[in-house]
Amino acid sequence: MFDYQRQAEVRRLLFRYVESPSLRHLRDPKQIDRLAEEILSAVDRTPSVWAKWDAARGELLKAAAKTWIPIEDLAAFLNGLPGPHLTQTDVAQRLRAFQEEPYADLYPDERVKDACLARYAAELEAGTELPAIVGALQEFAVEEEERLDREQRERWRTKQEADRLALERRFLSGADCKWTPLEGSKAVFMRRNGRAFRLSPPRRSDGSCTGSRSRQTRAICSGSTRRAARQTRSSTRWPMSRSGADRGHICRYGAGRFFRRSHANALKLGGVRSARVGPSGKAVGGVEDGASDLA
């Protein structure tokens, strides 16, 4: 049974135990002893397929998984511990089993292999015992990985800066290029067919932007939004429940003025018969051909 399987089994037993709503049951010494026996039965008494490996051997090999210590040296040291004889195949396959455990992250980094082997040879020559070498190589491997990661990030930043400067020089030379940030400006620039464009960050929440020709650019960026707003304002209707030829609708014109337009009366009178609608919804007054009242 792997470590994550033991942990999952213990969690399952603990959650099942604390589900009891009775505090007396949770504090009962007999129930606690029973829970301890269940945990031991589920974790420690499970037979392992690795019969040659005890806890001490397994912990040392697991600690040495990312240190690049040679397998033959590990096997020689582990055979000096109490337990059955281990071959190099036993050690190599047990190490692979540790590395393939879920979420273990025990594979060594190829970038630090040469440095770890050189450090291992130096420690052996100094007479350091293997458990101490394992701990020293763990710290050394972590430091080397961090150093290599910093160098990689620095190379990436240098390359990005070089590409940015090359693109900026291309734009300033008059050649066509994609969107390019310039030094000291928040806008980005592009040149297409010898014509320069600028795109600035929005200043308002409506998504408007500015370009080399600001009116055209703003119309392109926010024209759809403004058009939709105009259509919404001009097409606002409040339907009225009327019957017959007197059925009409109410249109909104200006600030707070409402008019009822009857299509049937308009056909009969040859014009528009309008009436202001009061707060109660009834017509307050009317004007024949009420277009003058709209003005």
N, C-alpha and C positions, 0 to 999 in steps of 0.2 A: 504494500500500500504506500503510495506516494504521500508527501507532506500535505499537499493541497487536499487529498482525499481524507486524510486524518482530520484536518481542520474543518472540512465540510461535515464530517460525521459528528465531531464535537459540537459544532454550531447547531446541528439538527437536534441533538439530544438536549442542549441547553434551551433552545427555543420551545421544545415540547414541554420541558419542565416548568418554565416561567409562564406558560399559558394558563396555569391553574389560577383561578380567581381568589383562592383562599390563602391568606397570609400564614395561617397556621400550618397548612400543608407545605408551603415553601420553606418554613423555618423548622420543620420536623426533622430531627437528626436521623431518623430511620430513612426518610425519603432522600435525604442528602447522601447517606451511605449507599443507598440503592442507585442513585445517579452516578456516584463515583465508580461503582462496579460496572455499570453500563458503559461508561466512558472507557474504562480499562479493557473491557471485553471487546469494544468496537475498535480500539486503537492498537493496544500493545499485544493482544493475543491473536492478532490476525497473522497467519503464516506468510512469510515473504518468499518470493521466488529466488532471491539472492541469498542462498544459505550460507555462503562464506563471509558475508559482510555483516559486521556488527555496527553499533552506532559510532564508535571511535574511528574505524576505518572509513565509514561512509562520510563522516563530517570532514575528515582531512582531505579526502579525494574531491569532495564537493567544493571545498575552499580553494583547491588547486586547479579548478576547472579552467580559469581564465588566465593562468600564469605562464603557459607554454613550457612547463617543466616536462622533460622527456618521460615517456611512459615507463621505460625500463628503470629509471631512477625511482619513480613512484612505486613500482612493483617491488623493488628491492627494499625500500623502507617499510612498506606495508607488511611484507613478509616477516619483518622483525617484530611486529606486534603480535599479541596472542591471537590465535585463530588458524584456520586451515591455510594451506599454501595457495598463493595466488599466482597465476600466470599473467603474462602481459596481455593476453586476450581478455582475461577476467577484468583487469584494470581498465583496458580500453573500452570494453562494452559497458561496464558499470559507469564509466565517465560519460559515454554517449547517452545512457539512460537518464543520467542527471540533466544533461543538456537538453534533452527532448521533453522534459517535464513542462507542462503549460506554465507560462509566465515566469520561467526560471531565469532567462537571460544569462546563460552561462557559457555562451560561445565566445572563444577568445577573438580578439581583434587582430586581423592579419597585419595591420600597420605597425603594431608594437612587438611583433614576433622577434625580430633581430635584436631589438633593445632589451627585451626580457631575457633572451638567451645569454646575451652578454652580461647582464646583471647577475643571472643565475651562476654563470661560470665564475664570476668574481667572488660571489658569496661562498661558493664551494671551496675556492682556493683559500679563502680566509678562514675556513673551518666552521661556518655557520651550520647548525643543524637544520633539517628539512622543514619542520613546522615553522621555524622562524623565517626561513627563506620564503615559504608560502605567504606569510603575512607581509613581508617586505615587498614581494613581487606584486601582491594585490594593490598596495598603495602606489607602487611604481607604475603599474599598468594604468591605473586611474589617472594619474598625473600626466602620463604620456598621451592618453586619449584626449584629455582636456587641452593639452598643448597643441596637438594636431588639429583639433576642432577649431581652436582660435586662429591658427594659421590658415586653415581653409576658409573661415569667414573673412579674414583679412584679405586673402587673395580674391575672394568673390567681390568684396567692396571695391578693391582696386580695379578689377575688371569692369564693374558697373560704372565707376567714375570715368574710366578711359572711354568706354562706349558712349557715355553721355557727352563728354567733351568732343569726341569725334562727330557725333550727331549735331552738336551745336555749331561746330566749325563748318559742317556741311550746309546747315541752314544759312549761316552768315555769308557763306561764299556764293549763295544764289542758286544752289542746286536743289532739285526736288528732294523732299524728305518727308518722313512721317511726323506725327505730333512730337514736338521736341520742347522740353523745358529749357529756359535760358537762365543764366546766372543772374540773381537779383530780381527776378520777376515771378509772380504767382501764376501768370498765364502760361499756356502752352501754344506753340506755333507750328505751322505746317506750310510747306510750299508745294503746290501742285500746278504743273504746266507753267512754271515761272511766276505764279501768283501766290502771294503770302496770305495766310489766314492766322487769326489769333482767337483763342478761346479762353475767356477769363472765368474764374469761379463765380457762381451765382451770389448776388448780393441780397436778394429777397427770397422769400419762401415760395414764390410762384414759379421758380425754376428758370427765370430769365437769365440770359447770358449776353455777352457782348462779343463782337467780332471785328474784323478789319473794316467791315462796313456795318456799323452797329445797328442801323435800322433793319436792314435785311436779315441780319443774324438773329436779332430779337424776334422778328416776325416769324422766322423759321422755328426758333426754339419754343416760343410761347404762343404761336398763332393758333394752334389747335385748342389750347386751353382757353384763350380769349374767345374764340369762335363758339366753343361749347357754352361758355358763360352767357354770351349774347343770345344764343338760341334758347337757353333756359329762361332768361328774363323775358324774351319776346313771346314765348309760347306758354306762359303760365295761364292756366284756365281754372276756373271754379265752376263746375257744372251745377245747374239748377234742376230740380225735379219739377218740370212742367209737362203739360200734356197738350197734344194737338199742335196746331200751327203756331201757338205762342211759345213753343219751346225755344230756348235761346241759351246763351252762355254769358258769363261775366268776364271781361277783359280788364287788365290793370294797365292804366296809363298814368305815369308820373307818380308823385308822392301822395299816397293815401286817397286817390280818387278812383272810384270804381263805377263802371258803366255797364248797363245791361243792353245788349244789342239783340234785337229780334229780327230774324231773317224774314219772317213772314211780313211784318210791318214795313220793312225796308222795300220789299217787292211791291207792296200796295201803294206806298207813298212816294216811291221813286227816290228815297233818300234813306237816312238812318235816323231812327227814333231812339233817343238815348234818355236815360234817367239816372240820376244819382241814387245810390243805394245807401240808406242810413245804417246805423249800427244794428238795428233790429232786422235788417235784411229786406225791408220794404222800400219801394221807390219814394223818394222825398219830393222830387220835382222833375219835370221833363221839358225838353226843348225839341221842337220839330227841326229836323236836319241838324242834329246836335254836333256837327263837325266844328262849328264856331265855338261851342262850349269846350271842346277838346283843346282848342288853342288857348 
